[in-house]
Amino acid sequence: MELSKNYIPTDVEIKWNAHWIEKGYFNSKPDDREPYTVVIPPPNVTGVLHMGHCLNNSIQDILVRRARMMGKNACWVPGTDHASIATEAKVVAMLRERGIAKSSLTRDEFLSYAWEWKEKYGGIILQQLRKLGCSLDWDRTSFTMDPDYYQSVIKVFNDLFAKGHIYRGKRMINWDVRAKTALSDEEVIYKEVQSKLYYIRYRIDTGSESHHEFITIATVRPETIMGDTAICVNPNDDRFKHLHGKFAFVPLINRRIPIIPDEYVEIDFGTGALKVTPAHDINDYQLGQKYQLEIIDTMNDDGTMSEAAQIFIGEDRFDVRKNIIPALEAAGNLVKIEDYTNQVGYSERTDAVVESRLSLQWWVSMKAISEPALKAVMDDEINFHPTKFKNLYRHWMENIKDWCISRQLWWGHRIPAYYLEDGSFVVAHSLDEAFEKFKIQKLLWKILSKMKIA
């Protein structure tokens, strides 16, 4: 046979990859050898592999093959991730192309399309990994929604809930208006964008119809002024000391709101006066909690204005941003507009601008859980290479926030909480166990009510 002067990868790689798999060279079973196990960071079933996957998996393959040549029992476990938000967004887009709206489907109907997507693209991804020549133990191929994985998720959720590490609470969350779901902080990508800074004046309540006085605030989000419930100024700012304890009126809707002194406000930023909108900004929410301000959610799940906004009801938030400016100008409330560069959060999966919202969600209390992980690194049980990342890791873990784990989606693992019509709930491994817990709960209520009567 004549040897080609050129390397033809399609001939060579397909032949040898098929030989490796046929002979089971990558299969692994526990024995007396030193184990060397790697679980693949499972690629999302949202399309096909990209160059990042090629680099990532090549590095893993090198490490696994090296361990295998050193006589270790090397096991590289393959699999794919269901990727709830990303996959649901792709399925919704696919349905849109077919002229089908998600809202017209039942959960089961939608899930049938989602499984169709998973079988198509999950299969493509696994075939691509084979073509890369990855020395994975293909007999161990898993999917993060396989029955055994599902049971593990339910077990861990119940365990963490019983230990008090998981709770349900109303807190500020990142809201994806396109996917209509909550996001964790890690699913928000911040981008530098060119915006406008709008200077808007609020009329002070002087108690006189003839004497008018104003305070000007600067905002990049004029569409949220309908949710303002206070104006905040620095107590050391001489310009506003005469306004402490007074009230102002929200432009266009004339809601009367207090002017509050608080050192949170930076004197030299903007105008030195801050509009406080507790329902639509995490920092404003904290101020709202501190001063027991009213929380007015002026936005619907899809990013349109709600009934609480009073004006521009049903219009998209960015259309309102444009339309409210002429209205403010006509009312004499617009002072000026400047170009402004700022950081805006985008959904990692849908690329929609993220909204901060007050919402009832499920959370993992991270402080107690993270402490052993921090200790292991600080005590050098686990080492970072390069070592400079040790301090970065410490900073991250010492400042970790509670993790929002609930999503308002149909695709993915479901939180094992079971609800009654009155809003009460139990967390259980199964529906049968939930019924038993409700019975016990009902019995306890009866006993307690009798004790109170007695």
Phi, psi and omega in degrees: 000129181283132181275125181294140178287344179253146175279121180251095187299324182298325179284313186289311188290318180298317181298308186286327177296318178297321179295314180302314183291319179299321181279352178069031183296336184261358180287150182218134173229145181303135176210199185280350181290159176294125182284146174221100189243134175232127173261122183301133169298106193294123177294145179291143178276056184245011180162238181229168181290154176237184185298329177299319177296321180299314179296310183304311185284333176294318179297315178298319182297319178300314181295318182291316180295321178299314179298321181295319179290337178277001177091008178278157177276087186276130179225116179247113189268122179269163176170175179228157183253139182290336173046074193306305184292312183298317182291316180298321178298319179293319181293318178300319178295320178298317179295322179300320178295332178271002180079024182245128177268138178303323182296342181271357184251154170279168178303313183297322178295316179296317182296330177296321176291323180295319178293325176300315178298315182298316182296323181288304187276330175297322178293320179299315182299316180295322178294323178295321177296324176296316181296331176289348181081021181297131184274058181273150175278091189294340178291345182258013183304129183230163176228140188291359172243018173298153183307319182291325176293318180302313180298324178294318179298315180297318181297313182294319179301312180299320181294313180293325178294317180296329180275357179085010180274344176243135180216164177248126183203160179266112182216170177288134180228166171272127184244126176268109185287341180276313179277346181056054181211159173287154176233153171278167179301327183288346180265010178250125179254124181267130180236145175278125182230159176268117183240188174240142175253117185260126177262116186236133180259139180250133181283131178282141175280096181268350183079006182232135178283336184269331182259112181251135176225148184227157170234134185254135175242158176243132182215150173265355184232071181296340180292348181262000185297336180294346178259006179295135176233004175190165168238136184243139177226157177286132182298341181265003180275109184299334183296334189240005183300329180286351181260355180302129178084356178270182182233157175227169180248133176292128180304148176074325181247351174057035173285135181274122184230149183282155172255118191243131174277130178204137184289354176299328183285132178275126184298320187264013177256130181061233178261356184088358177241138185239128171283136182251116182236082190302332184279349189229017177201133185296319180290321177296324179298319179295322174295320179299320178294319182296322184249013177053049179278156176292142178251115183244107180276106185265011185231139175279172181302329185267009178086011174264161183284138183270176178300329182295340179289337179074325179231160181058029183299131178087352181273148179295146185304322182280332172292322179294322178303323178283315188287335183284337183296311176300325180293318178293322179294317180295328180276356179081020182259347181270123181268306179194170178229133179235154172288146186209135177256126181214171179263128180236136180276132178240148176293130181300330188261324183250350181065019175278148175294128186279141175254141171275128182220150173274122188210150177275113185221175175260139186228150169256125177283107194274337189302308183292322181293324186281340185302314178297324180293323177291317181298320182299324180281317181293331178271006177065025170289328175238134183244143175261144174231117359290160186293341182299338182284351177297315180292323177297317178297316180299315180300316181297314184288327179287340181246022184292144180250161176300145190257121176281116186252351181273147178226143182267062186233163176265329182270130178124179179291140180263140178293128186280056177249136183241131190245146168262168182298334181279001178095347178290155183211163171227153174256128186212163179284335184205169178297320179298317179294324179298317178300317180296320180293322178295322178297315180296319180298317180296320179295318179297319178300319180297316180297315180296320181294323177293322179295322180292321179295318180294000000 
